[in-house]
Amino acid sequence: MRGYNHVTLVGQVVGLVKNELTIDQNQKSTFSIRVSKGWKKDQDNDADIFEIITFGKLADICYEYLQEGRRLLVDGKLTNMHDVLTNEIRMVIVADEVTILSSPLKSDKE
């Protein structure tokens, strides 16, 4: 039987979006999203944090438009990534699509 690897998450961006070039000069963006475990407002404190990686044009778009607190829908695949610096393997989500669900947050300057 053939396997199926698909993840759909709805959550909020946590922290900054990091952007870099891969060895083959492809854009890569990495960010985290917080996904609430509860479906009621009073259960919102219990959440999981997932690391998301995007490549190419999607990475450029994520780097330009995502900011902390912005609500997203992420479609992608679970994969294991080897971190050569720490020699650890960690599970991440490689996004095929990212849909922004909320408006930009107002900055302190406005």
N, C-alpha and C positions, 0 to 999 in steps of 0.2 A: 504494500500500500504506500502510496506517495504521501509525504508530509505536507503540511500547510503552515506557513509562518506569516501571520498577519496580526498587527497590533493597531488598535485605534484608541487614542487617549484624548480626553478633554481636560485641560488644566491651565494653570497660570505660570508664566515665565518667572523663574527665580534667578536673581543675580544678573550678570552681564553675559552677552553673547560674545564668544571668542571666535575670531576669524583667523585663518592661516592658509598657507599654500601647502599642498601635499608634495611629495617627492616628484610626482609627475606634473607639477604646476597646476593642479586642479584646486579650486576654492573649496574650503572646508569650514563649516561653522559648527560650533558646539555650544549647547545651552541646556539648562535643566528646566523641567516643569514640575510643578506641585499638583498632584491629583488627589482630591479629597476622597477619603474612603466612605464617608457618609453621604446620604442623599438629603438629609435635613440640615437646615442652617446651624442648629446647635451641635451638629456632629462635624462641623467644618474644620476643627482643630486637628483631627486625626487624618494624616495624609501621607502619601508616598512621594518620593522625589525620583524622577527618571532623567537620565542623561540622554539627550537627543543629538544626533549628528546629521548634518545635511551636506550635500556636495553640489558643486557646479553653480548654476544660476539660482537654484533654490537657496544655496548658502549665502549668496550675495543679497538676496531679498531678505532673508532672516536677519543677517547682520545689519542691514539698513533700517528695517522696520520694527524689529522686536525690542521690547524694553520690559524691565521688571514689572510684573503685575498684569501684563497683557494676556488676555484669555485666548487659548488656541485649541484647535483640533489637529491632532497629528496622526497621520496614517503611515505605517512603515513596517519594518521587520526587526525582530530581536536578533542580535548577533553578539558573539563574544569578541572582544577586542583585547589584544595583548599590548600592555603598556611596557615599552622597552626600558623606560627610566626606573620603574619600580618592579619590573619583572612579574607583574600581576595580570591576571585575566579578569576583565570585568564585563558584565552584560550591559549593552547599550541598545538604543533603538535607532536604526538608520531610517530616517524619514524619506518617504517617497513624495508625500504631500504635506504641506502645512497650511492650514486655513486660519486666518486671524478672525476671531469672533468678537473682539471689542475694539473700541476706538482708542487712539493714543491717550495715554494718561497726561494730564496737565502738569507741566513742570513748575517749579517754584518761581521761575522767571516771569510767568504770565500773571 
